[in-house]
């Protein structure tokens, strides 16, 4: 089982399609999602995002 990380930046125009495809992969893989669009993210939230990137097998930025 791979860990797949979805980073939502709000910059990818067809993000809904990618997100839907990732949801279909959930039975076979662990899919995590982090929303980076939030304003005023604290340092702790950024630290968690970096830790998730480093520990994932695949990171998809949308």
C-alpha positions in Angstrom: 0.0 0.0 0.0 1.4 3.4 -1.1 0.8 6.7 0.6 -0.4 9.3 -1.9 -0.5 12.9 -0.8 -2.7 15.4 -2.6 -1.6 19.0 -2.1 -4.4 21.4 -3.1 -3.0 24.7 -4.2 -6.0 25.9 -6.2 -3.8 26.4 -9.3 -4.8 23.3 -11.3 -7.9 24.0 -13.4 -9.2 20.3 -13.4 -8.6 19.5 -9.8 -12.0 17.9 -9.3 -11.1 15.2 -11.9 -7.8 14.4 -10.2 -9.4 14.4 -6.7 -12.2 12.0 -8.0 -9.5 9.6 -9.4 -7.6 9.7 -6.1 -10.8 8.8 -4.2 -11.2 5.7 -6.4 -7.7 4.7 -5.4 -8.4 4.8 -1.7 -9.2 1.0 -1.3 -5.8 0.1 -2.6 -3.7 3.1 -1.3 -3.7 5.5 1.6 -4.7 8.9 0.2 -4.1 12.0 2.3 -5.1 15.5 1.3 -3.8 18.9 2.5 -5.4 22.2 1.5 -2.7 24.8 1.1 -5.2 27.5 -0.1 -5.9 28.6 3.5 -4.7 32.0 4.3 -2.7 32.6 7.4 -1.4 29.1 7.8 0.6 28.8 11.0 4.2 27.4 11.0 2.9 24.2 12.6 0.6 23.6 9.6 3.4 24.1 7.2 5.6 21.8 9.3 2.9 19.1 9.0 2.6 19.6 5.3 6.4 19.2 4.9 6.4 16.1 7.0 3.6 14.7 4.9 5.5 15.4 1.7 8.6 13.7 3.0 6.8 10.6 4.2 4.6 10.1 1.2 5.4 7.7 -1.7 3.8 10.0 -4.2 2.9 13.7 -4.0 0.3 15.2 -6.4 0.0 19.0 -6.5 -3.3 20.3 -7.9 
